[in-house]
Amino acid sequence: MRQFITIALLSALPTLSFAHTASPFLLPEVFDSKSDSVSFQSSITVEKFFVPSRNFKTSYQVTNPNGKTESINAAAELKKFNIAEFNLNDDGTYRIRTKEATGNPTKYALVDGHWLRVRPPRPANAAPMQQPPANAEQKAPQQAPANQPPRFVAEDQVPANAKTVQTTNIYIAESFVTKGKPSPIPNVENKGFEFKFLTHPNELFTGESLKAQVLMNGKAVPNLEVDVFKGVSSYQPNAKRDQPPVKTNAKGEVEVKFNEAGIYLITTAYPEASPDSTKQPAAQTYTYSVTVEVTE
């Protein structure tokens, strides 16, 4: 029974939007709890005005106000999202974070001096492209600019001697839940990709800002674009969700100002995608998000 109640609660939460690329997210049922337990969901969001798009395999780490970390698994693994819960035994702030979560590996091949993403070959029995009706207005097919190299190559079209690499995308999604009065959150580990919060993520109010320093293996990441999206009620289909993106400064510091109350998804990717296809893709990339609530 608890599982079905939890799913109902989570489905009633405001939805978030993500317009640019796939991102993991972790969404608690509440951010300020008076209960002895809390439930949350995790998923991947792809489309603008999204609902959970697809699931990804992960367990979770929960760090309690005393600094002790425990690992938990999902209580239910569904096609589009996971449901999990944990106990709030002590007052203070709890951090929830995905653990050892990775996306499907992406293969690239070096073809004519450009790194192209390798796609599976088109099945032989795939439906043919639909042809326009005979009386339809004929338009010249759109073609890529002459100086624009292709971005993809079918697997069966990769030259036999082509150099290939594989990229693994690490998903990091986190959020914070407080029972009673907020307490200090865990320190960064200076390992991998991290947000070092300079303001408490559970003490955010309208007109104020979330400040953080973005780190990679303990070193500041300057000039990194961070996207911000606002959750809205399903009864507000035309509400504006995309917020202006922000960038880290020379010290890797970023500031996200909130003009309205609500739930926000703050997300970024490292390293940023390069438009220069002559550069070899990184063997390991990170997609990060934190979900926060802003109150009046």
C-alpha positions in Angstrom: 0.0 0.0 0.0 2.8 2.4 0.9 4.3 2.0 -2.6 1.0 3.0 -4.4 0.5 6.0 -2.0 4.1 7.2 -2.8 3.6 6.9 -6.5 0.4 9.0 -6.2 2.1 11.6 -4.2 5.0 11.9 -6.7 2.7 12.0 -9.7 1.0 15.0 -8.2 4.2 17.0 -7.8 5.0 19.9 -10.1 6.7 18.7 -13.3 10.0 20.1 -14.5 11.1 20.9 -18.0 14.3 20.2 -19.7 14.7 21.5 -23.3 18.3 20.9 -24.2 19.6 17.4 -23.6 18.9 14.4 -21.4 19.5 14.9 -17.7 19.0 12.8 -14.6 17.0 14.2 -11.8 16.1 13.3 -8.2 12.9 14.7 -6.8 11.8 14.3 -3.1 8.1 14.3 -2.3 8.9 17.1 0.2 12.0 19.2 0.9 10.9 20.2 4.5 9.5 17.1 6.3 7.8 16.7 9.6 7.5 12.9 9.0 9.8 10.1 10.1 10.4 9.1 6.4 10.5 10.5 3.0 10.0 9.2 -0.5 11.6 10.3 -3.8 11.8 9.5 -7.4 14.6 9.5 -10.0 14.5 9.5 -13.8 15.8 10.9 -17.0 14.1 14.0 -18.5 14.5 14.7 -22.2 11.6 16.7 -23.6 10.4 20.2 -22.9 7.5 20.2 -20.4 8.5 16.8 -19.4 7.2 13.9 -17.4 9.8 11.2 -16.5 11.1 10.0 -19.8 13.0 6.9 -19.1 14.6 5.2 -16.1 18.3 4.6 -15.5 19.9 2.0 -13.3 21.2 3.4 -10.0 21.3 2.9 -6.3 21.5 5.9 -3.8 23.6 7.3 -1.0 21.9 9.1 1.8 24.0 11.1 4.2 22.3 12.0 7.5 22.8 15.1 9.6 25.5 13.3 11.6 27.6 12.7 8.5 26.9 9.0 8.3 26.3 7.7 4.8 24.2 4.6 3.9 23.4 3.0 0.6 19.8 2.2 -0.3 18.1 0.6 -3.3 14.9 1.5 -5.1 11.7 0.2 -3.6 10.3 0.0 -7.1 12.0 0.1 -10.5 9.5 1.1 -13.1 10.0 1.7 -16.9 10.1 5.5 -16.6 11.3 6.1 -13.0 12.4 4.7 -9.7 10.8 5.1 -6.3 12.7 4.9 -3.1 12.4 6.0 0.5 14.4 6.3 3.7 14.0 7.1 7.3 14.5 10.5 8.9 15.6 9.4 12.4 17.3 12.7 13.4 16.5 16.4 12.9 18.6 18.1 10.3 19.5 18.0 6.6 19.8 14.8 4.6 21.6 14.6 1.2 20.3 12.1 -1.3 22.5 11.3 -4.3 22.6 8.8 -7.1 25.4 6.1 -6.8 27.4 4.6 -9.7 24.9 5.6 -12.3 26.0 5.7 -15.9 24.3 6.1 -19.3 24.7 3.8 -22.2 28.2 4.1 -23.7 28.5 6.2 -26.8 30.8 5.1 -29.6 32.6 7.5 -32.0 34.6 6.8 -35.1 37.2 9.0 -36.8 36.0 9.4 -40.4 37.7 11.8 -42.8 39.2 13.7 -39.9 35.9 14.1 -38.0 34.7 12.2 -34.9 31.2 10.9 -35.8 28.7 9.3 -33.4 28.2 5.7 -34.5 24.6 4.7 -34.9 23.2 1.2 -35.4 22.5 0.3 -39.1 19.0 0.8 -40.4 17.1 -2.5 -40.2 16.5 -4.1 -43.6 12.8 -4.4 -42.8 12.4 -0.8 -41.6 9.4 1.0 -42.9 10.3 3.1 -46.0 10.3 6.9 -45.8 6.8 8.2 -46.5 6.4 9.9 -49.8 4.3 13.1 -50.1 0.9 12.9 -51.9 1.1 13.5 -55.7 -0.7 16.8 -55.4 1.3 18.0 -52.5 3.5 21.1 -52.9 6.9 20.0 -54.0 9.8 21.4 -52.0 13.5 20.9 -52.4 14.9 18.7 -49.7 16.8 20.5 -47.0 20.5 19.9 -47.2 23.2 20.6 -44.6 25.5 23.5 -45.5 28.5 22.5 -47.7 30.9 23.3 -44.9 29.0 21.3 -42.3 30.4 17.8 -41.8 28.0 15.0 -40.8 27.5 14.3 -37.1 26.6 10.6 -37.3 27.7 7.4 -39.2 25.9 4.1 -39.4 27.9 1.3 -37.8 28.0 -0.7 -41.1 29.5 2.4 -42.8 32.5 2.8 -40.5 35.7 2.1 -42.4 37.5 -1.1 -41.2 40.6 0.8 -40.2 38.9 3.7 -38.6 40.0 4.7 -35.1 37.1 4.5 -32.6 36.6 5.6 -29.0 33.9 5.0 -26.4 32.5 7.7 -24.1 30.9 6.8 -20.8 28.5 9.4 -19.3 28.3 9.4 -15.5 24.9 10.6 -14.1 25.0 12.6 -10.8 21.7 13.7 -9.4 21.2 15.0 -5.9 18.8 16.8 -3.6 18.3 17.7 0.1 15.6 17.1 2.6 15.4 18.7 6.0 13.6 17.6 9.1 13.3 20.4 11.7 16.1 22.9 11.5 18.6 22.8 8.6 22.1 21.4 9.5 25.4 21.7 7.7 25.6 19.6 4.5 28.4 17.2 3.7 31.7 18.6 2.5 32.9 17.9 -1.1 35.3 15.0 -1.6 37.4 16.8 -4.2 36.9 13.7 -6.4 35.1 13.7 -9.7 32.5 16.3 -10.6 31.0 18.2 -7.7 29.0 21.3 -6.6 30.4 22.8 -3.5 27.4 24.7 -2.1 28.2 28.1 -0.6 24.6 28.7 0.5 22.4 26.1 2.1 20.3 24.3 -0.6 17.4 23.9 1.9 17.3 27.6 2.9 16.3 29.3 -0.4 13.8 32.1 -0.5 12.3 34.3 -3.3 14.7 37.1 -4.2 17.7 35.2 -2.9 20.4 33.1 -4.7 21.9 29.7 -4.6 25.7 30.0 -4.7 28.0 27.2 -5.4 31.5 26.4 -6.7 31.8 23.9 -9.5 34.8 21.5 -9.1 36.4 18.7 -11.0 38.7 16.6 -8.9 38.9 19.6 -6.5 39.8 22.1 -9.1 37.6 25.0 -10.1 35.7 24.7 -13.4 35.5 28.2 -15.0 33.2 29.4 -17.8 30.8 26.4 -17.5 27.2 27.0 -18.5 24.6 26.0 -16.0 21.0 25.6 -17.0 18.0 26.4 -14.8 14.5 25.1 -15.2 11.4 25.8 -13.0 8.9 23.2 -12.2 5.2 24.2 -12.6 1.9 22.7 -11.8 0.2 20.6 -14.5 -2.5 23.2 -14.4 -0.1 25.8 -15.8 0.6 24.4 -19.3 1.8 27.8 -20.7 3.9 28.8 -17.7 7.5 29.7 -18.6 9.8 27.1 -17.4 13.2 27.9 -18.9 15.2 30.4 -16.9 18.2 32.3 -18.1 21.4 30.1 -18.0 24.3 31.2 -15.9 28.0 30.6 -16.2 30.7 30.0 -13.6 33.3 32.7 -13.1 37.1 32.3 -13.1 36.9 30.7 -9.7 34.3 28.2 -10.8 31.6 30.0 -8.8 28.0 30.2 -10.0 25.0 32.2 -8.7 21.4 31.3 -9.5 18.9 33.9 -8.4 15.3 33.0 -7.8 12.6 35.5 -8.6 9.7 33.2 -7.9 8.9 30.4 -5.5 8.8 26.9 -6.8 10.9 23.8 -7.5 13.9 24.2 -9.7 16.2 21.8 -11.6 19.8 23.1 -11.9 21.8 21.1 -14.4 25.1 21.1 -16.3 27.4 18.8 -18.3 31.2 18.5 -18.1 33.1 18.8 -20.3 30.7 20.8 -22.5 30.0 19.5 -25.9 32.5 20.9 -28.5 31.3 22.0 -31.9 34.7 21.0 -33.3 34.3 17.5 -34.5 38.0 17.2 -35.2 38.7 17.0 -31.4 38.6 13.5 -29.9 35.6 13.1 -27.5 36.4 12.7 -23.8 36.4 9.1 -22.5 34.3 10.1 -19.5 31.7 12.8 -19.2 29.4 14.0 -16.4 25.8 15.1 -16.4 24.9 16.7 -13.1 21.7 18.0 -11.6 20.4 19.3 -8.2 16.7 19.8 -7.4 15.9 22.6 -4.9 12.8 24.3 -3.5 12.4 28.0 -3.2 9.9 29.4 -0.8 8.3 32.8 -0.3 
